[in-house]
């Protein structure tokens, strides 16, 4: 309760909306990754069978754009997971810089829910 206003219902609604968005985004991202990988494999196979140098060049461009799209999808997926895990997380720790970078990196990978942020 904030300032005499009961916000429990809004908090529950926000939690439900967040869960729906997470499921939809996860499914959409997974399907997109599978489609991009399938198209990359198809373009590579087509490129191997093609004898015309101009069409090979076009297929090579398709492969490069597909690889770039795959990288962007994975980066967006990781960035949204990072933001989602650190926003409003009371356990997110800001370090003073006294620990080494490798220790901070190890903490990030061994504690995936809690991120150590350097100042």
Secondary structure, 3 states (H helix, E strand, C coil): CECCECCHHHHHHHHHHHHHHHHHHHHHHHHHHHHHHHHHHHHHHHHHHCCCHHHHHHHHHHHHHHHHHHHHHHHHHHHHHHHHHHCCCCCCEEECCCCCHHHHHHHHHHCCCCCEEEC
